[in-house]
Structures are given as structure tokens and as C-alpha cells.
């Protein structure tokens, strides 16, 4: 079975799309019930969706923390 999953499973609160694959929670949950045609059709829309997802780190990185401490952030 084809799948767009890249094992980066977290949902963007703003768009409702997964940061990794671009699917919604409902689409992820229903993936195995879709026909091959439905999966292919959805996969064609995913690249556009991923462009709308904000790709910010989920937590502060060490580099960001050090920059903040130095006052350069």
C-alpha cells in the first residue's frame, strides 16, 4: 500500500495538516479504508498543502537559546 508518511507525525494547529505528509487526522485514520485511486488522488494534493504548513521547530533549539541569551535573537 502506498503512503506519504515520512514518520514526522505532528499536526500543524493552524492548518490541521501533518508536518510530515500533509494529511489531516481524519485522512490518516482512514488511509487503509481508501481505495488505491483515492489515495493517489489525495497524494497529488499533498505537495500544495505542505507549502501552507509553518515549519517552525516544535521546541527551542540550543542555537536559538544561546542567541536569545546573547540578545541577538
CHARMM internal coordinates of N, CA and C (Angstrom, degrees):
IC EDIT
DIST 1 N 1 CA 1.4426
DIST 1 CA 1 C 1.5325
ANGL 1 N 1 CA 1 C 108.65
DIST 1 C 2 N 1.3141
ANGL 1 CA 1 C 2 N 116.90
DIHE 1 N 1 CA 1 C 2 N 130.70
DIST 2 N 2 CA 1.4587
ANGL 1 C 2 N 2 CA 120.60
DIHE 1 CA 1 C 2 N 2 CA 178.01
DIST 2 CA 2 C 1.5210
ANGL 2 N 2 CA 2 C 110.11
DIHE 1 C 2 N 2 CA 2 C -74.76
DIST 2 C 3 N 1.3311
ANGL 2 CA 2 C 3 N 115.32
DIHE 2 N 2 CA 2 C 3 N 148.98
DIST 3 N 3 CA 1.4585
ANGL 2 C 3 N 3 CA 119.82
DIHE 2 CA 2 C 3 N 3 CA 179.54
DIST 3 CA 3 C 1.5253
ANGL 3 N 3 CA 3 C 109.00
DIHE 2 C 3 N 3 CA 3 C -153.75
DIST 3 C 4 N 1.3337
ANGL 3 CA 3 C 4 N 117.59
DIHE 3 N 3 CA 3 C 4 N 141.11
DIST 4 N 4 CA 1.4599
ANGL 3 C 4 N 4 CA 120.61
DIHE 3 CA 3 C 4 N 4 CA 177.22
DIST 4 CA 4 C 1.5315
ANGL 4 N 4 CA 4 C 113.02
DIHE 3 C 4 N 4 CA 4 C -85.37
DIST 4 C 5 N 1.3174
ANGL 4 CA 4 C 5 N 117.72
DIHE 4 N 4 CA 4 C 5 N -0.04
DIST 5 N 5 CA 1.4613
ANGL 4 C 5 N 5 CA 121.96
DIHE 4 CA 4 C 5 N 5 CA -175.47
DIST 5 CA 5 C 1.5228
ANGL 5 N 5 CA 5 C 111.02
DIHE 4 C 5 N 5 CA 5 C -60.87
DIST 5 C 6 N 1.3578
ANGL 5 CA 5 C 6 N 115.44
DIHE 5 N 5 CA 5 C 6 N 131.46
DIST 6 N 6 CA 1.4714
ANGL 5 C 6 N 6 CA 120.72
DIHE 5 CA 5 C 6 N 6 CA 175.56
DIST 6 CA 6 C 1.5234
ANGL 6 N 6 CA 6 C 110.29
DIHE 5 C 6 N 6 CA 6 C -119.44
DIST 6 C 7 N 1.3319
ANGL 6 CA 6 C 7 N 116.63
DIHE 6 N 6 CA 6 C 7 N 17.46
DIST 7 N 7 CA 1.4634
ANGL 6 C 7 N 7 CA 124.06
DIHE 6 CA 6 C 7 N 7 CA 177.12
DIST 7 CA 7 C 1.5274
ANGL 7 N 7 CA 7 C 113.07
DIHE 6 C 7 N 7 CA 7 C 64.37
DIST 7 C 8 N 1.3288
ANGL 7 CA 7 C 8 N 116.66
DIHE 7 N 7 CA 7 C 8 N 29.79
DIST 8 N 8 CA 1.4553
ANGL 7 C 8 N 8 CA 122.87
DIHE 7 CA 7 C 8 N 8 CA 170.67
DIST 8 CA 8 C 1.5228
ANGL 8 N 8 CA 8 C 104.39
DIHE 7 C 8 N 8 CA 8 C -115.75
DIST 8 C 9 N 1.3094
ANGL 8 CA 8 C 9 N 115.89
DIHE 8 N 8 CA 8 C 9 N 82.18
DIST 9 N 9 CA 1.4629
ANGL 8 C 9 N 9 CA 121.47
DIHE 8 CA 8 C 9 N 9 CA -168.53
DIST 9 CA 9 C 1.5201
ANGL 9 N 9 CA 9 C 111.67
DIHE 8 C 9 N 9 CA 9 C -101.87
DIST 9 C 10 N 1.3214
ANGL 9 CA 9 C 10 N 115.16
DIHE 9 N 9 CA 9 C 10 N 92.45
DIST 10 N 10 CA 1.4598
ANGL 9 C 10 N 10 CA 122.31
DIHE 9 CA 9 C 10 N 10 CA 175.86
DIST 10 CA 10 C 1.5156
ANGL 10 N 10 CA 10 C 107.05
DIHE 9 C 10 N 10 CA 10 C -152.79
DIST 10 C 11 N 1.3191
ANGL 10 CA 10 C 11 N 116.44
DIHE 10 N 10 CA 10 C 11 N 137.94
DIST 11 N 11 CA 1.4560
ANGL 10 C 11 N 11 CA 121.48
DIHE 10 CA 10 C 11 N 11 CA -175.88
DIST 11 CA 11 C 1.5260
ANGL 11 N 11 CA 11 C 110.41
DIHE 10 C 11 N 11 CA 11 C -96.52
DIST 11 C 12 N 1.3281
ANGL 11 CA 11 C 12 N 115.99
DIHE 11 N 11 CA 11 C 12 N 131.15
DIST 12 N 12 CA 1.4581
ANGL 11 C 12 N 12 CA 122.71
DIHE 11 CA 11 C 12 N 12 CA 175.37
DIST 12 CA 12 C 1.5265
ANGL 12 N 12 CA 12 C 108.01
DIHE 11 C 12 N 12 CA 12 C -72.65
DIST 12 C 13 N 1.3300
ANGL 12 CA 12 C 13 N 117.27
DIHE 12 N 12 CA 12 C 13 N 120.96
DIST 13 N 13 CA 1.4675
ANGL 12 C 13 N 13 CA 121.02
DIHE 12 CA 12 C 13 N 13 CA -177.92
DIST 13 CA 13 C 1.5224
ANGL 13 N 13 CA 13 C 112.65
DIHE 12 C 13 N 13 CA 13 C -62.24
DIST 13 C 14 N 1.3064
ANGL 13 CA 13 C 14 N 116.86
DIHE 13 N 13 CA 13 C 14 N -32.77
DIST 14 N 14 CA 1.4656
ANGL 13 C 14 N 14 CA 121.57
DIHE 13 CA 13 C 14 N 14 CA -176.53
DIST 14 CA 14 C 1.5324
ANGL 14 N 14 CA 14 C 111.90
DIHE 13 C 14 N 14 CA 14 C -71.53
DIST 14 C 15 N 1.3274
ANGL 14 CA 14 C 15 N 117.82
DIHE 14 N 14 CA 14 C 15 N -46.53
DIST 15 N 15 CA 1.4685
ANGL 14 C 15 N 15 CA 121.37
DIHE 14 CA 14 C 15 N 15 CA -174.75
DIST 15 CA 15 C 1.5214
ANGL 15 N 15 CA 15 C 113.47
DIHE 14 C 15 N 15 CA 15 C -99.62
DIST 15 C 16 N 1.3343
ANGL 15 CA 15 C 16 N 117.02
DIHE 15 N 15 CA 15 C 16 N -25.64
DIST 16 N 16 CA 1.4589
ANGL 15 C 16 N 16 CA 120.43
DIHE 15 CA 15 C 16 N 16 CA -174.89
DIST 16 CA 16 C 1.5207
ANGL 16 N 16 CA 16 C 113.15
DIHE 15 C 16 N 16 CA 16 C 84.12
DIST 16 C 17 N 1.3358
ANGL 16 CA 16 C 17 N 116.50
DIHE 16 N 16 CA 16 C 17 N 6.98
DIST 17 N 17 CA 1.4601
ANGL 16 C 17 N 17 CA 121.08
DIHE 16 CA 16 C 17 N 17 CA -179.68
DIST 17 CA 17 C 1.5311
ANGL 17 N 17 CA 17 C 110.60
DIHE 16 C 17 N 17 CA 17 C -99.63
DIST 17 C 18 N 1.3249
ANGL 17 CA 17 C 18 N 115.68
DIHE 17 N 17 CA 17 C 18 N 148.80
DIST 18 N 18 CA 1.4573
ANGL 17 C 18 N 18 CA 121.69
DIHE 17 CA 17 C 18 N 18 CA 175.37
DIST 18 CA 18 C 1.5320
ANGL 18 N 18 CA 18 C 109.22
DIHE 17 C 18 N 18 CA 18 C -67.38
DIST 18 C 19 N 1.3396
ANGL 18 CA 18 C 19 N 117.03
DIHE 18 N 18 CA 18 C 19 N 135.47
DIST 19 N 19 CA 1.4605
ANGL 18 C 19 N 19 CA 121.39
DIHE 18 CA 18 C 19 N 19 CA 177.69
DIST 19 CA 19 C 1.5301
ANGL 19 N 19 CA 19 C 111.91
DIHE 18 C 19 N 19 CA 19 C -60.36
DIST 19 C 20 N 1.3187
ANGL 19 CA 19 C 20 N 117.21
DIHE 19 N 19 CA 19 C 20 N -32.70
DIST 20 N 20 CA 1.4625
ANGL 19 C 20 N 20 CA 120.79
DIHE 19 CA 19 C 20 N 20 CA -175.99
DIST 20 CA 20 C 1.5115
ANGL 20 N 20 CA 20 C 114.63
DIHE 19 C 20 N 20 CA 20 C -83.74
DIST 20 C 21 N 1.3366
ANGL 20 CA 20 C 21 N 116.96
DIHE 20 N 20 CA 20 C 21 N -48.50
DIST 21 N 21 CA 1.4666
ANGL 20 C 21 N 21 CA 119.38
DIHE 20 CA 20 C 21 N 21 CA -172.29
DIST 21 CA 21 C 1.5235
ANGL 21 N 21 CA 21 C 114.92
DIHE 20 C 21 N 21 CA 21 C -112.79
DIST 21 C 22 N 1.3279
ANGL 21 CA 21 C 22 N 117.45
DIHE 21 N 21 CA 21 C 22 N -20.87
DIST 22 N 22 CA 1.4557
ANGL 21 C 22 N 22 CA 119.88
DIHE 21 CA 21 C 22 N 22 CA 179.21
DIST 22 CA 22 C 1.5204
ANGL 22 N 22 CA 22 C 115.27
DIHE 21 C 22 N 22 CA 22 C 92.46
DIST 22 C 23 N 1.3344
ANGL 22 CA 22 C 23 N 117.17
DIHE 22 N 22 CA 22 C 23 N -0.11
DIST 23 N 23 CA 1.4619
ANGL 22 C 23 N 23 CA 119.49
DIHE 22 CA 22 C 23 N 23 CA 179.35
DIST 23 CA 23 C 1.5252
ANGL 23 N 23 CA 23 C 110.88
DIHE 22 C 23 N 23 CA 23 C -84.23
DIST 23 C 24 N 1.3319
ANGL 23 CA 23 C 24 N 115.99
DIHE 23 N 23 CA 23 C 24 N 159.46
DIST 24 N 24 CA 1.4594
ANGL 23 C 24 N 24 CA 121.20
DIHE 23 CA 23 C 24 N 24 CA 173.71
DIST 24 CA 24 C 1.5282
ANGL 24 N 24 CA 24 C 108.57
DIHE 23 C 24 N 24 CA 24 C -84.65
DIST 24 C 25 N 1.3186
ANGL 24 CA 24 C 25 N 116.49
DIHE 24 N 24 CA 24 C 25 N 168.92
DIST 25 N 25 CA 1.4778
ANGL 24 C 25 N 25 CA 120.39
DIHE 24 CA 24 C 25 N 25 CA 177.10
DIST 25 CA 25 C 1.5325
ANGL 25 N 25 CA 25 C 110.56
DIHE 24 C 25 N 25 CA 25 C -58.02
DIST 25 C 26 N 1.3256
ANGL 25 CA 25 C 26 N 116.15
DIHE 25 N 25 CA 25 C 26 N -44.63
DIST 26 N 26 CA 1.4702
ANGL 25 C 26 N 26 CA 119.80
DIHE 25 CA 25 C 26 N 26 CA -178.96
DIST 26 CA 26 C 1.5237
ANGL 26 N 26 CA 26 C 111.61
DIHE 25 C 26 N 26 CA 26 C -63.64
DIST 26 C 27 N 1.3270
ANGL 26 CA 26 C 27 N 116.85
DIHE 26 N 26 CA 26 C 27 N -40.04
DIST 27 N 27 CA 1.4673
ANGL 26 C 27 N 27 CA 120.30
DIHE 26 CA 26 C 27 N 27 CA 178.95
DIST 27 CA 27 C 1.5257
ANGL 27 N 27 CA 27 C 111.02
DIHE 26 C 27 N 27 CA 27 C -65.89
DIST 27 C 28 N 1.3247
ANGL 27 CA 27 C 28 N 116.69
DIHE 27 N 27 CA 27 C 28 N -39.08
DIST 28 N 28 CA 1.4691
ANGL 27 C 28 N 28 CA 120.40
DIHE 27 CA 27 C 28 N 28 CA 177.87
DIST 28 CA 28 C 1.5282
ANGL 28 N 28 CA 28 C 109.65
DIHE 27 C 28 N 28 CA 28 C -63.93
DIST 28 C 29 N 1.3261
ANGL 28 CA 28 C 29 N 116.12
DIHE 28 N 28 CA 28 C 29 N -46.00
DIST 29 N 29 CA 1.4654
ANGL 28 C 29 N 29 CA 120.83
DIHE 28 CA 28 C 29 N 29 CA -178.17
DIST 29 CA 29 C 1.5290
ANGL 29 N 29 CA 29 C 112.06
DIHE 28 C 29 N 29 CA 29 C -64.87
DIST 29 C 30 N 1.3181
ANGL 29 CA 29 C 30 N 117.13
DIHE 29 N 29 CA 29 C 30 N -32.56
DIST 30 N 30 CA 1.4683
ANGL 29 C 30 N 30 CA 121.31
DIHE 29 CA 29 C 30 N 30 CA -175.88
DIST 30 CA 30 C 1.5268
ANGL 30 N 30 CA 30 C 113.47
DIHE 29 C 30 N 30 CA 30 C -95.34
DIST 30 C 31 N 1.3101
ANGL 30 CA 30 C 31 N 117.12
DIHE 30 N 30 CA 30 C 31 N 0.13
DIST 31 N 31 CA 1.4738
ANGL 30 C 31 N 31 CA 121.87
DIHE 30 CA 30 C 31 N 31 CA -171.59
DIST 31 CA 31 C 1.5296
ANGL 31 N 31 CA 31 C 112.85
DIHE 30 C 31 N 31 CA 31 C -51.42
DIST 31 C 32 N 1.3159
ANGL 31 CA 31 C 32 N 117.94
DIHE 31 N 31 CA 31 C 32 N -44.97
DIST 32 N 32 CA 1.4746
ANGL 31 C 32 N 32 CA 119.83
DIHE 31 CA 31 C 32 N 32 CA -176.88
DIST 32 CA 32 C 1.5265
ANGL 32 N 32 CA 32 C 112.43
DIHE 31 C 32 N 32 CA 32 C -72.03
DIST 32 C 33 N 1.3310
ANGL 32 CA 32 C 33 N 117.64
DIHE 32 N 32 CA 32 C 33 N -17.05
DIST 33 N 33 CA 1.4681
ANGL 32 C 33 N 33 CA 120.55
DIHE 32 CA 32 C 33 N 33 CA 178.80
DIST 33 CA 33 C 1.5309
ANGL 33 N 33 CA 33 C 112.13
DIHE 32 C 33 N 33 CA 33 C -87.31
DIST 33 C 34 N 1.3413
ANGL 33 CA 33 C 34 N 117.51
DIHE 33 N 33 CA 33 C 34 N -15.31
DIST 34 N 34 CA 1.4627
ANGL 33 C 34 N 34 CA 120.96
DIHE 33 CA 33 C 34 N 34 CA -179.96
DIST 34 CA 34 C 1.5248
ANGL 34 N 34 CA 34 C 110.44
DIHE 33 C 34 N 34 CA 34 C -72.78
DIST 34 C 35 N 1.3188
ANGL 34 CA 34 C 35 N 115.71
DIHE 34 N 34 CA 34 C 35 N 152.70
DIST 35 N 35 CA 1.4649
ANGL 34 C 35 N 35 CA 120.62
DIHE 34 CA 34 C 35 N 35 CA 172.94
DIST 35 CA 35 C 1.5291
ANGL 35 N 35 CA 35 C 108.05
DIHE 34 C 35 N 35 CA 35 C -76.59
DIST 35 C 36 N 1.3300
ANGL 35 CA 35 C 36 N 116.57
DIHE 35 N 35 CA 35 C 36 N 165.17
DIST 36 N 36 CA 1.4670
ANGL 35 C 36 N 36 CA 119.83
DIHE 35 CA 35 C 36 N 36 CA 177.16
DIST 36 CA 36 C 1.5324
ANGL 36 N 36 CA 36 C 110.24
DIHE 35 C 36 N 36 CA 36 C -57.77
DIST 36 C 37 N 1.3239
ANGL 36 CA 36 C 37 N 116.69
DIHE 36 N 36 CA 36 C 37 N -40.13
DIST 37 N 37 CA 1.4619
ANGL 36 C 37 N 37 CA 121.25
DIHE 36 CA 36 C 37 N 37 CA 179.44
DIST 37 CA 37 C 1.5180
ANGL 37 N 37 CA 37 C 112.31
DIHE 36 C 37 N 37 CA 37 C -63.61
DIST 37 C 38 N 1.3293
ANGL 37 CA 37 C 38 N 117.21
DIHE 37 N 37 CA 37 C 38 N -41.49
DIST 38 N 38 CA 1.4685
ANGL 37 C 38 N 38 CA 121.18
DIHE 37 CA 37 C 38 N 38 CA 178.12
DIST 38 CA 38 C 1.5222
ANGL 38 N 38 CA 38 C 110.81
DIHE 37 C 38 N 38 CA 38 C -65.11
DIST 38 C 39 N 1.3316
ANGL 38 CA 38 C 39 N 116.25
DIHE 38 N 38 CA 38 C 39 N -39.87
DIST 39 N 39 CA 1.4640
ANGL 38 C 39 N 39 CA 119.74
DIHE 38 CA 38 C 39 N 39 CA 178.50
DIST 39 CA 39 C 1.5292
ANGL 39 N 39 CA 39 C 110.96
DIHE 38 C 39 N 39 CA 39 C -64.99
DIST 39 C 40 N 1.3309
ANGL 39 CA 39 C 40 N 117.10
DIHE 39 N 39 CA 39 C 40 N -44.94
DIST 40 N 40 CA 1.4681
ANGL 39 C 40 N 40 CA 120.50
DIHE 39 CA 39 C 40 N 40 CA 179.07
DIST 40 CA 40 C 1.5303
ANGL 40 N 40 CA 40 C 111.20
DIHE 39 C 40 N 40 CA 40 C -61.81
DIST 40 C 41 N 1.3199
ANGL 40 CA 40 C 41 N 115.95
DIHE 40 N 40 CA 40 C 41 N -42.76
DIST 41 N 41 CA 1.4679
ANGL 40 C 41 N 41 CA 121.26
DIHE 40 CA 40 C 41 N 41 CA -179.99
DIST 41 CA 41 C 1.5356
ANGL 41 N 41 CA 41 C 110.72
DIHE 40 C 41 N 41 CA 41 C -60.89
DIST 41 C 42 N 1.3041
ANGL 41 CA 41 C 42 N 116.02
DIHE 41 N 41 CA 41 C 42 N -45.11
DIST 42 N 42 CA 1.4589
ANGL 41 C 42 N 42 CA 120.40
DIHE 41 CA 41 C 42 N 42 CA 178.91
DIST 42 CA 42 C 1.5241
ANGL 42 N 42 CA 42 C 110.78
DIHE 41 C 42 N 42 CA 42 C -65.83
DIST 42 C 43 N 1.3196
ANGL 42 CA 42 C 43 N 117.26
DIHE 42 N 42 CA 42 C 43 N -41.44
DIST 43 N 43 CA 1.4621
ANGL 42 C 43 N 43 CA 120.98
DIHE 42 CA 42 C 43 N 43 CA -178.85
DIST 43 CA 43 C 1.5262
ANGL 43 N 43 CA 43 C 111.79
DIHE 42 C 43 N 43 CA 43 C -61.97
DIST 43 C 44 N 1.3302
ANGL 43 CA 43 C 44 N 117.45
DIHE 43 N 43 CA 43 C 44 N -28.97
DIST 44 N 44 CA 1.4622
ANGL 43 C 44 N 44 CA 120.47
DIHE 43 CA 43 C 44 N 44 CA 177.68
DIST 44 CA 44 C 1.5304
ANGL 44 N 44 CA 44 C 111.61
DIHE 43 C 44 N 44 CA 44 C -67.93
DIST 44 C 45 N 1.3328
ANGL 44 CA 44 C 45 N 117.69
DIHE 44 N 44 CA 44 C 45 N -26.65
DIST 45 N 45 CA 1.4644
ANGL 44 C 45 N 45 CA 121.84
DIHE 44 CA 44 C 45 N 45 CA -179.41
DIST 45 CA 45 C 1.5297
ANGL 45 N 45 CA 45 C 112.79
DIHE 44 C 45 N 45 CA 45 C -87.04
DIST 45 C 46 N 1.3060
ANGL 45 CA 45 C 46 N 118.08
DIHE 45 N 45 CA 45 C 46 N -16.71
DIST 46 N 46 CA 1.4629
ANGL 45 C 46 N 46 CA 121.36
DIHE 45 CA 45 C 46 N 46 CA -173.26
DIST 46 CA 46 C 1.5279
ANGL 46 N 46 CA 46 C 114.95
DIHE 45 C 46 N 46 CA 46 C -62.73
DIST 46 C 47 N 1.3326
ANGL 46 CA 46 C 47 N 119.89
DIHE 46 N 46 CA 46 C 47 N -40.80
DIST 47 N 47 CA 1.4740
ANGL 46 C 47 N 47 CA 118.04
DIHE 46 CA 46 C 47 N 47 CA 179.82
DIST 47 CA 47 C 1.5306
ANGL 47 N 47 CA 47 C 112.90
DIHE 46 C 47 N 47 CA 47 C -57.81
DIST 47 C 48 N 1.3198
ANGL 47 CA 47 C 48 N 117.73
DIHE 47 N 47 CA 47 C 48 N -39.77
DIST 48 N 48 CA 1.4668
ANGL 47 C 48 N 48 CA 120.88
DIHE 47 CA 47 C 48 N 48 CA 177.98
DIST 48 CA 48 C 1.5188
ANGL 48 N 48 CA 48 C 110.87
DIHE 47 C 48 N 48 CA 48 C -64.98
DIST 48 C 49 N 1.3058
ANGL 48 CA 48 C 49 N 116.38
DIHE 48 N 48 CA 48 C 49 N -41.10
DIST 49 N 49 CA 1.4663
ANGL 48 C 49 N 49 CA 120.28
DIHE 48 CA 48 C 49 N 49 CA 178.95
DIST 49 CA 49 C 1.5165
ANGL 49 N 49 CA 49 C 110.88
DIHE 48 C 49 N 49 CA 49 C -61.54
DIST 49 C 50 N 1.3355
ANGL 49 CA 49 C 50 N 116.42
DIHE 49 N 49 CA 49 C 50 N -44.91
DIST 50 N 50 CA 1.4621
ANGL 49 C 50 N 50 CA 120.19
DIHE 49 CA 49 C 50 N 50 CA -176.29
DIST 50 CA 50 C 1.5252
ANGL 50 N 50 CA 50 C 112.02
DIHE 49 C 50 N 50 CA 50 C -61.81
DIST 50 C 51 N 1.3288
ANGL 50 CA 50 C 51 N 116.83
DIHE 50 N 50 CA 50 C 51 N -25.61
DIST 51 N 51 CA 1.4608
ANGL 50 C 51 N 51 CA 119.56
DIHE 50 CA 50 C 51 N 51 CA 177.53
DIST 51 CA 51 C 1.5275
ANGL 51 N 51 CA 51 C 111.62
DIHE 50 C 51 N 51 CA 51 C -69.22
DIST 51 C 52 N 1.3267
ANGL 51 CA 51 C 52 N 117.89
DIHE 51 N 51 CA 51 C 52 N -20.38
DIST 52 N 52 CA 1.4594
ANGL 51 C 52 N 52 CA 121.34
DIHE 51 CA 51 C 52 N 52 CA -178.27
DIST 52 CA 52 C 1.5278
ANGL 52 N 52 CA 52 C 112.79
DIHE 51 C 52 N 52 CA 52 C -91.92
DIST 52 C 53 N 1.3252
ANGL 52 CA 52 C 53 N 117.08
DIHE 52 N 52 CA 52 C 53 N -9.25
DIST 53 N 53 CA 1.4585
ANGL 52 C 53 N 53 CA 121.88
DIHE 52 CA 52 C 53 N 53 CA -177.85
DIST 53 CA 53 C 1.5205
ANGL 53 N 53 CA 53 C 109.43
DIHE 52 C 53 N 53 CA 53 C -82.75
DIST 53 C 54 N 1.3351
ANGL 53 CA 53 C 54 N 116.29
DIHE 53 N 53 CA 53 C 54 N 131.12
DIST 54 N 54 CA 1.4555
ANGL 53 C 54 N 54 CA 119.80
DIHE 53 CA 53 C 54 N 54 CA 175.30
DIST 54 CA 54 C 1.5165
ANGL 54 N 54 CA 54 C 108.36
DIHE 53 C 54 N 54 CA 54 C -76.56
DIST 54 C 55 N 1.2983
ANGL 54 CA 54 C 55 N 116.48
DIHE 54 N 54 CA 54 C 55 N 127.16
DIST 55 N 55 CA 1.4540
ANGL 54 C 55 N 55 CA 120.37
DIHE 54 CA 54 C 55 N 55 CA -175.95
DIST 55 CA 55 C 1.5254
ANGL 55 N 55 CA 55 C 111.16
DIHE 54 C 55 N 55 CA 55 C -104.71
DIST 55 C 56 N 1.3118
ANGL 55 CA 55 C 56 N 115.12
DIHE 55 N 55 CA 55 C 56 N 63.39
DIST 56 N 56 CA 1.4598
ANGL 55 C 56 N 56 CA 120.26
DIHE 55 CA 55 C 56 N 56 CA 176.36
DIST 56 CA 56 C 1.5235
ANGL 56 N 56 CA 56 C 108.74
DIHE 55 C 56 N 56 CA 56 C -91.34
DIST 56 C 57 N 1.3383
ANGL 56 CA 56 C 57 N 116.71
DIHE 56 N 56 CA 56 C 57 N 149.04
DIST 57 N 57 CA 1.4648
ANGL 56 C 57 N 57 CA 118.02
DIHE 56 CA 56 C 57 N 57 CA 175.46
DIST 57 CA 57 C 1.5185
ANGL 57 N 57 CA 57 C 110.06
DIHE 56 C 57 N 57 CA 57 C -60.45
DIST 57 C 58 N 1.3060
ANGL 57 CA 57 C 58 N 116.44
DIHE 57 N 57 CA 57 C 58 N 144.78
DIST 58 N 58 CA 1.4610
ANGL 57 C 58 N 58 CA 120.91
DIHE 57 CA 57 C 58 N 58 CA -179.77
DIST 58 CA 58 C 1.5170
ANGL 58 N 58 CA 58 C 111.83
DIHE 57 C 58 N 58 CA 58 C -72.21
DIST 58 C 59 N 1.3044
ANGL 58 CA 58 C 59 N 117.16
DIHE 58 N 58 CA 58 C 59 N -22.46
DIST 59 N 59 CA 1.4583
ANGL 58 C 59 N 59 CA 120.14
DIHE 58 CA 58 C 59 N 59 CA 177.98
DIST 59 CA 59 C 1.5222
ANGL 59 N 59 CA 59 C 108.19
DIHE 58 C 59 N 59 CA 59 C -141.46
DIST 59 C 60 N 1.2921
ANGL 59 CA 59 C 60 N 115.82
DIHE 59 N 59 CA 59 C 60 N 165.14
DIST 60 N 60 CA 1.4570
ANGL 59 C 60 N 60 CA 121.00
DIHE 59 CA 59 C 60 N 60 CA -178.44
DIST 60 CA 60 C 1.5171
ANGL 60 N 60 CA 60 C 110.39
DIHE 59 C 60 N 60 CA 60 C -68.52
DIST 60 C 61 N 1.3195
ANGL 60 CA 60 C 61 N 117.07
DIHE 60 N 60 CA 60 C 61 N 133.40
DIST 61 N 61 CA 1.4580
ANGL 60 C 61 N 61 CA 120.70
DIHE 60 CA 60 C 61 N 61 CA 177.96
DIST 61 CA 61 C 1.5265
ANGL 61 N 61 CA 61 C 109.55
DIHE 60 C 61 N 61 CA 61 C -87.26
DIST 61 C 62 N 1.3084
ANGL 61 CA 61 C 62 N 116.28
DIHE 61 N 61 CA 61 C 62 N 163.76
DIST 62 N 62 CA 1.4600
ANGL 61 C 62 N 62 CA 120.95
DIHE 61 CA 61 C 62 N 62 CA 179.27
DIST 62 CA 62 C 1.5239
ANGL 62 N 62 CA 62 C 110.10
DIHE 61 C 62 N 62 CA 62 C -60.60
DIST 62 C 63 N 1.3135
ANGL 62 CA 62 C 63 N 116.69
DIHE 62 N 62 CA 62 C 63 N -40.74
DIST 63 N 63 CA 1.4685
ANGL 62 C 63 N 63 CA 121.22
DIHE 62 CA 62 C 63 N 63 CA 179.24
DIST 63 CA 63 C 1.5307
ANGL 63 N 63 CA 63 C 110.43
DIHE 62 C 63 N 63 CA 63 C -60.77
DIST 63 C 64 N 1.3239
ANGL 63 CA 63 C 64 N 117.45
DIHE 63 N 63 CA 63 C 64 N -43.33
DIST 64 N 64 CA 1.4610
ANGL 63 C 64 N 64 CA 121.28
DIHE 63 CA 63 C 64 N 64 CA 179.35
DIST 64 CA 64 C 1.5283
ANGL 64 N 64 CA 64 C 111.16
DIHE 63 C 64 N 64 CA 64 C -65.21
DIST 64 C 65 N 1.3282
ANGL 64 CA 64 C 65 N 116.99
DIHE 64 N 64 CA 64 C 65 N -41.59
DIST 65 N 65 CA 1.4557
ANGL 64 C 65 N 65 CA 121.17
DIHE 64 CA 64 C 65 N 65 CA -179.70
DIST 65 CA 65 C 1.5218
ANGL 65 N 65 CA 65 C 110.79
DIHE 64 C 65 N 65 CA 65 C -63.62
DIST 65 C 66 N 1.3444
ANGL 65 CA 65 C 66 N 117.32
DIHE 65 N 65 CA 65 C 66 N -44.78
DIST 66 N 66 CA 1.4633
ANGL 65 C 66 N 66 CA 120.88
DIHE 65 CA 65 C 66 N 66 CA 179.99
DIST 66 CA 66 C 1.5249
ANGL 66 N 66 CA 66 C 110.98
DIHE 65 C 66 N 66 CA 66 C -64.74
DIST 66 C 67 N 1.3274
ANGL 66 CA 66 C 67 N 117.16
DIHE 66 N 66 CA 66 C 67 N -40.14
DIST 67 N 67 CA 1.4675
ANGL 66 C 67 N 67 CA 120.57
DIHE 66 CA 66 C 67 N 67 CA 178.65
DIST 67 CA 67 C 1.5193
ANGL 67 N 67 CA 67 C 110.37
DIHE 66 C 67 N 67 CA 67 C -64.29
DIST 67 C 68 N 1.3239
ANGL 67 CA 67 C 68 N 116.69
DIHE 67 N 67 CA 67 C 68 N -39.76
DIST 68 N 68 CA 1.4602
ANGL 67 C 68 N 68 CA 121.49
DIHE 67 CA 67 C 68 N 68 CA 178.71
DIST 68 CA 68 C 1.5329
ANGL 68 N 68 CA 68 C 109.93
DIHE 67 C 68 N 68 CA 68 C -64.01
DIST 68 C 69 N 1.3339
ANGL 68 CA 68 C 69 N 116.61
DIHE 68 N 68 CA 68 C 69 N -42.41
DIST 69 N 69 CA 1.4639
ANGL 68 C 69 N 69 CA 121.15
DIHE 68 CA 68 C 69 N 69 CA -179.80
DIST 69 CA 69 C 1.5304
ANGL 69 N 69 CA 69 C 111.56
DIHE 68 C 69 N 69 CA 69 C -64.80
DIST 69 C 70 N 1.3327
ANGL 69 CA 69 C 70 N 115.99
DIHE 69 N 69 CA 69 C 70 N -33.26
DIST 70 N 70 CA 1.4681
ANGL 69 C 70 N 70 CA 120.51
DIHE 69 CA 69 C 70 N 70 CA 178.15
DIST 70 CA 70 C 1.5247
ANGL 70 N 70 CA 70 C 112.59
DIHE 69 C 70 N 70 CA 70 C -81.85
DIST 70 C 71 N 1.3348
ANGL 70 CA 70 C 71 N 115.16
DIHE 70 N 70 CA 70 C 71 N -10.91
DIST 71 N 71 CA 1.4701
ANGL 70 C 71 N 71 CA 119.45
DIHE 70 CA 70 C 71 N 71 CA -179.23
DIST 71 CA 71 C 1.5016
ANGL 71 N 71 CA 71 C 114.14
DIHE 70 C 71 N 71 CA 71 C 80.67
DIST 71 C 72 N 1.3519
ANGL 71 CA 71 C 72 N 116.90
DIHE 71 N 71 CA 71 C 72 N 20.61
DIST 72 N 72 CA 1.4625
ANGL 71 C 72 N 72 CA 120.22
DIHE 71 CA 71 C 72 N 72 CA -179.31
DIST 72 CA 72 C 1.5139
ANGL 72 N 72 CA 72 C 112.88
DIHE 71 C 72 N 72 CA 72 C -105.28
DIST 72 C 73 N 1.3118
ANGL 72 CA 72 C 73 N 116.82
DIHE 72 N 72 CA 72 C 73 N 5.37
DIST 73 N 73 CA 1.4669
ANGL 72 C 73 N 73 CA 119.64
DIHE 72 CA 72 C 73 N 73 CA -178.06
DIST 73 CA 73 C 1.5083
ANGL 73 N 73 CA 73 C 111.15
DIHE 72 C 73 N 73 CA 73 C -86.90
END
COOR INIT
IC SEED 1 N 1 CA 1 C
IC BUILD
